Amino acid sequence: MSYYSSEINYKLVIISDSGVGKTRIIDKLGAKLVNCLPKSIMDTSQTYFYKQRFKDKNLGFFIFDVWGDENAISRYLDQTNSIIIVYDVSDYKTCKSNNKWLTLLRKNIGNSQPIIVLAGNKCDLTQQKLTNISIKDGNTFADNNKLLFMETSALNNINIYEMFILIAKELMRTKNPGISDVNSIIQINECSNDQILLKEKAQQVKYKVIILGDSGVGKTSLTKTLISDKFNEKYSTTINVEFYRHEEFIDNNTKIKFDIWDTCGSERFNTLNAFYYRNSDAVILMYDISDKNTFDDLQMWIKQLEQYVEDYRDLFIAIVGAKYDLIDSRQVKYEKAKSFAEQNQYLFMETSAKTGRNVRELFNNMAKTMYSREIQGKRRNEVNTGESQQNIRQKHIMSLNSKEIKPNKKTCCN
């Protein structure tokens, strides 16, 4: 019997602006990533399967986590039984987008009547008085638009499971028949046992990432939030270098493995940091949006890269403005930082390790862009040199069912 067999299967679409935490909600739910979707689908969404027991029924939810592109969302709404619209209770802009999402839904769902839930995520910020939208405001908006409403916290696992119980209850109450043809939602028939284990057999691409920036800008907080989904106000200053590993599954046959080196920001350690720059593929240059000096010091960190990295021009560089939760104390304008990044062809994002804003999105964006850039480079090499695919394989690609191909250069960690 297929893993996806349930008494009733439902299709659920979860949409929002980027950075509000919808993927974290799914992670907390414990849903299983579906890895046998066509690549065209996975380019703009990730799909998960979640099993739930409600009363005497075994329910299955195919959850489509659609990235915040309103032009792509309409393609996912066919046969949808339920929709979750997520906003960030600390970000008024994401709340304002609820009207946009509702307009889009009403335009595309036709005569179907999916259960729609409005979820105010990051309610853990209420106690810290960092919320801009009250629970009363959320309730009022939901009532006016005939939506169900619930405040959630992916960080503290508040109301995540309860929200799906609410959805199940409403689907059963309205006698929603669910999905009549599961194969039309996901290509189960094409998924052999080997394909279901696709993640374990996918090629892996390993990148070494260095995080640089002044002491106290939030480098360790960023990595801790990414790896463990935990934030601590009192992280001690990094004395030397700390190492982390993170994986991003970007399509149906490729997994990106990031080896992340969190360096100290004190100038007296700069020479030591240079030792860890070797064979780096990417650099995250961080500053604190509430401290202009940390932004000005980015030029110093860039000069270090030019000095110590042999192939500096080949580095993938991301400029990251940290501590977006301190936006009321902003000293570095968004437009100025973005312009600086664009002039140098760097990726740019503002993040908050405290709220989770854009943390996962940063590394997902890096994974896709770096891999795409590398593939394009390989194709150019094939055209220019006529070398075979075997001869120009990148130094970091490995297969999970074969031995890892070691880089040619020795590094401190080999």
Stockholm file with secondary structure:
# STOCKHOLM 1.0

chainA/1-414         MSYYSSEINYKLVIISDSGVGKTRIIDKLGAKLVNCLPKSIMDTSQTYFYKQRFKDKNLGFFIFDVWGDENAISRYLDQTNSIIIVYDVSDYKTCKSNNKWLTLLRKNIGNSQPIIVLAGNKCDLTQQKLTNISIKDGNTFADNNKLLFMETSALNNINIYEMFILIAKELMRTKNPGISDVNSIIQINECSNDQILLKEKAQQVKYKVIILGDSGVGKTSLTKTLISDKFNEKYSTTINVEFYRHEEFIDNNTKIKFDIWDTCGSERFNTLNAFYYRNSDAVILMYDISDKNTFDDLQMWIKQLEQYVEDYRDLFIAIVGAKYDLIDSRQVKYEKAKSFAEQNQYLFMETSAKTGRNVRELFNNMAKTMYSREIQGKRRNEVNTGESQQNIRQKHIMSLNSKEIKPNKKTCCN
#=GR chainA/1-414 SS CCTTCCSEEEEEEEEESTTSCHHHHHHHHTCEECCCSCHHHHTTEEEEEEEEEETTEEEEEEEEEECSCHHHHGGGCTTCCEEEEEEETTCHHHHHHHHHHHHHHHHHSTTCCCEEEEEEECGGGTTTTCCSSCHHHHHHHHHHTTCEEEECBTTTTBSHHHHHHHHHHHHHHTTCCCCSCGGGTSCGGGCCHHHHTHHHHSEEEEEEEEEEECTTSSHHHHHHHHHHSCCCTTCCCCSSEEEEEEEEEEETTEEEEEEEEEECCCGGGHHHHHHHTTTCCEEEEEEETTCHHHHHTHHHHHHHHHHHCTTGGGCEEEEEEECGGGGGGCCSCHHHHHHHHHHTTCEEEECBTTTTBTHHHHHHHHHHHHHHHHHHHHHHHHHHHCCCTTTTCCTTEEETTSCCCCCSSCCTTC
#=GC SS_cons         CCTTCCSEEEEEEEEESTTSCHHHHHHHHTCEECCCSCHHHHTTEEEEEEEEEETTEEEEEEEEEECSCHHHHGGGCTTCCEEEEEEETTCHHHHHHHHHHHHHHHHHSTTCCCEEEEEEECGGGTTTTCCSSCHHHHHHHHHHTTCEEEECBTTTTBSHHHHHHHHHHHHHHTTCCCCSCGGGTSCGGGCCHHHHTHHHHSEEEEEEEEEEECTTSSHHHHHHHHHHSCCCTTCCCCSSEEEEEEEEEEETTEEEEEEEEEECCCGGGHHHHHHHTTTCCEEEEEEETTCHHHHHTHHHHHHHHHHHCTTGGGCEEEEEEECGGGGGGCCSCHHHHHHHHHHTTCEEEECBTTTTBTHHHHHHHHHHHHHHHHHHHHHHHHHHHCCCTTTTCCTTEEETTSCCCCCSSCCTTC
//
